[in-house]
Amino acid sequence: MRSYTSVLVGQLALNAVFLVPGPVGLVVGFAAWRAGEEWAWIALLVGLVCSAAIPVSAVKSARSQFPRITRGDRVKGEGISYGNDTFVMWAPRSPKGHERARLVRADVLEASLARYSPEGEATFTSYPGDYTPNEFTPLVRLRLRVHDGAEAAGESADGSAGFETTGEWRVPSLCLSAVTAGRLAVLVEPADPSDPPAHGRVTPLWPSSALLAGTRTCRVVDLEGRTSDATRRTGRLLQQMRISRAAGGIGMTGDTIDLRRLDPHTAARYAAVAERDRAFPEDRSPVTEPGEESRWIVDELPGEPAGFGSVGRRWSRRGGVLVRARFLQMTSTHTFQDHGPVLDTVLRVRPVDGTPPFEAARRLTVPMNHLAVLHRTMGEVVLYAAPNGRSYVVDWARSNLLAGTAAATVIAPDGREHAVTGRPELIWALMNLLAAHGLSNPGPVLDLRKRRLSAAAGPVMDAVRDGGTHARTQTQTRARTDADGPAPGRPGSSARE
């Protein structure tokens, strides 16, 4: 487990090498001043500027490479009021498409990664304006079933089941979850009159697809101030998208559309859709459509491998704990790394010691394999907290295991295997048990036959049998003890701030 101090020291050494003219200039300038040379002040000035840049540049680089969440990152002021199940996504705009194109639903039958080959390695690459280069945008091959009208029933108005099409499309990293979920919003252009059986070109609308997939949440405030939730109500969302497209676009405040701010005609159309949904409620679509294994591109995407996580012995002995948090907002930037885009995020951190949750705004590199399952996690991640409770760091390996990017398995001391995939509360309890015992397990398979894990074998198997309830209670008790004061013979930790 890396520490911020080690990263900062490394950056200080690296910047000292790059800016070595600074210290050299100070030495040369001082020697020239002692000798009475008139140009000594120039060397001293250059040396002073370059030397001062060393710690400044090191701190800036360390903050980018080791993005801690600290007191200074807390959201100030009220801003947008985020609910506990809110997820706001600001992604690049989709093309408008042909003016006579139809907006319909498409189901992803198969998906595979065709190409993703940036050459920036671990460096940050930024572009001016709103340009997003192809090298940082995955090219995905999709086989789609496009529906013509009756989206909820999966059939078109004339009773046919639509048509299938196959192609390769660039998918913005922030919208990859729409592919895994299996529901897209697409534009179908008019067919060529000279070839009646053929269909027109199909263009996916990626931000709208993330909305249709349920990754982004959507609420509507009607003219009387009542709020209704349209998240994962596919038929209603498509009707709202068509109204928005006809109106030239509808602005959202966070994840909410307020009809009181729209023109009367558009507001009336939205209100009619909401009223129809209130009278005949539409069932929510599943989190992911059947056949997810045929479009599981997660393993092909770069990112941190899933695992139960590494533990620093010093961190564990001093009272460091794991904390759950949830992304409330993600916004695209124009900076990229090979394994994921750099996003402006807002997280809600829930300390385990009973102190109130708080929101923090932080620019983070989010791995692409994690972005591909956002519809399942709704942005939930794991943080490890500093023993003093003053900083938090996103643990992507644990977050990806909690999200289900890899199969999680516990092998009992007698050799029996227990699959725990899809049981996030149990996985969370097991992570905390390992952290409390100071044990690292970087992979997704927890093999209790290994000697180094024998100390935790009993509690782990108890947690597997009771679903993690007992382990979760122990973790909460430990966190409260750390907050109240240090245990005898062990450095304590202050209350989480």
C-alpha positions, 0 to 999 in steps of 0.5 A: 500500500503506497503512502502519500509521503513516499510518493512526495519524496519520490517526486521531490527527488525526481524534480530535484534532478530535472531542476538541478540548475536551481541548486547549482545556480545558488552555489555558483551565485554565492561563490561569485558574490563572495568573489565580488562579481557583478553578475552574481545576482543573476545566478542567485535569482535563477537558482532561487526561482528554480530551487523554489519550483522543486517543492511546488512542482513535487507537491503538484505532481504528488497530488495528481499521482496520489489523489488524497481526499482531504479537508480542503476538498470538501464541497463548500456551500449548498450547490445542488442537493444530492439525494442518497441515490443520485448519480449525475453524469456530464458526458460529451454531447452526442451528434444531432443526427438526421432531422428525420431520424427516429429515436428508438431503443436498441438492445446490445446482443454482443459486444467486444473491444475492437481497439484501444491503444493509446501510447501515453502510458501512465502520463497525463495527456491533455487536449485543448477545447472540447476535443476528445481523441480517438486514441482515448475513446474505445472502439467497440464492435456491437451487434444490436437489435433495434426496435421500431416503436413499442420499446417496452414490448420489444416489438415495433408498431407493426408487430415485427421485432425490429432489425439487427445490425452490426458495426463498430462505434466509438464509445466515450469512456464515461458511457461504457456502462450502457454497453454492459447494461445492454440498453441503448438509445439510437437514432435510425435515419430514413432508409434509402428509397431505392432499397426499401428493405434496407434500414437507415444508418444507426447512430447511438446517443451515448449520454442518452444511452447511459440514462436509458441504462439506468447509470444516470438517474432522472427525476421530473418535477411537475408543474405542481412541484411533485417529484417523480422518478423516471430512472430505469423506466425505459418507455417513459425515458424514451418519450421524454428524450423524443420531447427533448429532441423536438424542443432542441434540448432540455436542460437538467439541474443535476439529475432533475428536469423542472417543468416549471422552467420550460416553455408551456408547450414542452412542459405540457407534453412532459406533464402528460407523460408523467401523468400517464406513468402515474396512472399506469406505472411502468415497471423498472427495467432490470439493472442489466439485460439478460445475456450480459456475458455476451457483452462483458467487455470489462475484462478487455478494458484497462484498469486496476485488477480486482482484489480483496486489497493490500494492507500496510502493516503500519496503517493497520496497527495505527488504526486505519480503516476502510470506508465506503463512499459513493460518486454523486457526480462525474464530469468529463475533462479533456485530460486522459491516462491510458487506463482511464479518463481524468474526471471531475467528481463529487463523492459522498463519504460515509465515515464508519465512526458515526460522524455525519457523511460529507461531500468532497470534490476531487479530480480523479483518474477513474479506471475504464473497467470500473466505468463499465459497471457503473450501472451495477454499482451506482458509483459506490467505491471503497476508500482507505482512511488515514489513521488520523482520519484526515485523508482518504484515498480511493482503493480501486482494487477493492472497489472493482471487487465490490463492483463485481468486475471479477469473481470473488471466491473464498476457499475454506481451510478444508478446500471447499470453495464458496462463491461470494460474487454478487454479495457486496455486503459480505465482500465488504465484511471480508475486506474489513476482517483482513484489514483489521488483521493486517493481512493483504490479499491482492487477488479476488480468491481468498485461500484460507489454506495459506499459512499467513491467512490462518489467523483470520480463517475462523472469523472469515468462515463465520462471516461467510456463514452468517453473510457478514453481519457479525464481521460488520458489527465488529468493524463498527465497534472497532471504528467507534473504539478508535474514535473514542481513544487509543487502546492500551499499548496501541497508537490511537486515531482521532475521530474521523472529520 
